[in-house]
Amino acid sequence: KPKLIVSDLYRAKNKYSYFAFHQIIKRLPAFDIEIHALWDDPEYKDEWTDKFKDLDCKIVSYTKKQLNEYSLSMGVEQEFIDNKFSNFKAIYILLLAHYLRKVHKFNYYLIYDDDIIIKENVDELKTALKQQRPCLLLEVMNPWCDKVLLQNLTEKVYPGSKQKYLSINPEQLGFNAGFQGVRLEIFDDFLSVKKFQYL
């Protein structure tokens, strides 16, 4: 079976994450699922926590502290981590993806959040995953869904970027950021310490 790396920032080893992990294993049986889970609350325990070890997949756990240490090893200053990372929790999703590429040399992964329900008929998704093609879930009823910060984040760095985005996506189709097949070579230009700091 082809290996499929699945990853995201999950709240805790609770029933929501358990259901998500169970679902991805059951809906995609043609894949050898390997989950790289970043736990927001790694100390959390409830009646679901111990059930994770019974899931039929490899689960590799990470903490934000580990990714802070990884950032330090890549030349990021402790003061920057302390002052900036806590204000933008999604940075940890990017850091983990970078780590998966640089350290594990993975080419592709599926960002999979615990609030996604996969329907029975997912043949198109299976094909994209097997071919390691970028894929996502459109949200046709919510065009700006996961892009509420788009203008604020991009206009400061790339003036005119909103207009460029609209020229590429004139229908303003939105997508759910919690479910994406991503080719990890997008990080290849940022694998050195110098370029990582720029990222």
Rosetta blueprint (number, residue, H / E / L):
1 K L
2 P L
3 K E
4 L E
5 I E
6 V E
7 S E
8 D E
9 L E
10 Y E
11 R L
12 A L
13 K L
14 N L
15 K H
16 Y H
17 S H
18 Y H
19 F H
20 A H
21 F H
22 H H
23 Q H
24 I H
25 I H
26 K H
27 R H
28 L L
29 P L
30 A L
31 F L
32 D E
33 I E
34 E E
35 I E
36 H E
37 A E
38 L E
39 W E
40 D L
41 D L
42 P L
43 E L
44 Y L
45 K L
46 D L
47 E L
48 W L
49 T H
50 D H
51 K H
52 F H
53 K H
54 D H
55 L L
56 D L
57 C L
58 K E
59 I E
60 V E
61 S E
62 Y E
63 T E
64 K H
65 K H
66 Q H
67 L H
68 N H
69 E H
70 Y H
71 S H
72 L H
73 S H
74 M L
75 G L
76 V L
77 E L
78 Q H
79 E H
80 F H
81 I H
82 D H
83 N H
84 K H
85 F H
86 S H
87 N H
88 F L
89 K L
90 A L
91 I H
92 Y H
93 I H
94 L H
95 L H
96 L H
97 A H
98 H H
99 Y H
100 L H
101 R H
102 K H
103 V L
104 H L
105 K L
106 F L
107 N L
108 Y E
109 Y E
110 L E
111 I E
112 Y E
113 D L
114 D L
115 D L
116 I L
117 I L
118 I L
119 K L
120 E L
121 N L
122 V L
123 D H
124 E H
125 L H
126 K H
127 T H
128 A H
129 L H
130 K H
131 Q L
132 Q L
133 R L
134 P L
135 C E
136 L E
137 L E
138 L E
139 E E
140 V L
141 M L
142 N L
143 P L
144 W L
145 C H
146 D H
147 K H
148 V L
149 L L
150 L H
151 Q H
152 N H
153 L H
154 T H
155 E H
156 K H
157 V H
158 Y L
159 P L
160 G L
161 S H
162 K H
163 Q H
164 K H
165 Y H
166 L H
167 S H
168 I H
169 N L
170 P L
171 E L
172 Q L
173 L L
174 G E
175 F E
176 N E
177 A E
178 G E
179 F E
180 Q E
181 G E
182 V E
183 R E
184 L H
185 E H
186 I H
187 F H
188 D H
189 D H
190 F H
191 L L
192 S L
193 V H
194 K H
195 K H
196 F H
197 Q H
198 Y H
199 L L
